[in-house]
Amino acid sequence: MTFSVLADGRTLVATPAIRGGQAAVPVDVDVCDAQAVDLRVVDAANGTGNDHGHWAMPALTSGWSLSADGARPWRLRGRTDRRPV
């Protein structure tokens, strides 16, 4: 499985292939200017048999301080998890 974060159709971050039994991969990405954010989990080009992946505890957070243009910085935090079915 590979996990990716897209903002307005543009990939911001993508993990390498994650296989069953591997540790979760933390993800922390700035999505400040995005109108739409997508969390994707896709096959790692090795067939879809027994694939099961999910985002564990994703959270959209806002910074306490304003940026120079007066906008709050938004961040998406979470981790990936791949478990055999």
Order of alpha helices (4+ residues) and beta strands (2+ residues): beta-beta-beta-beta-beta-beta
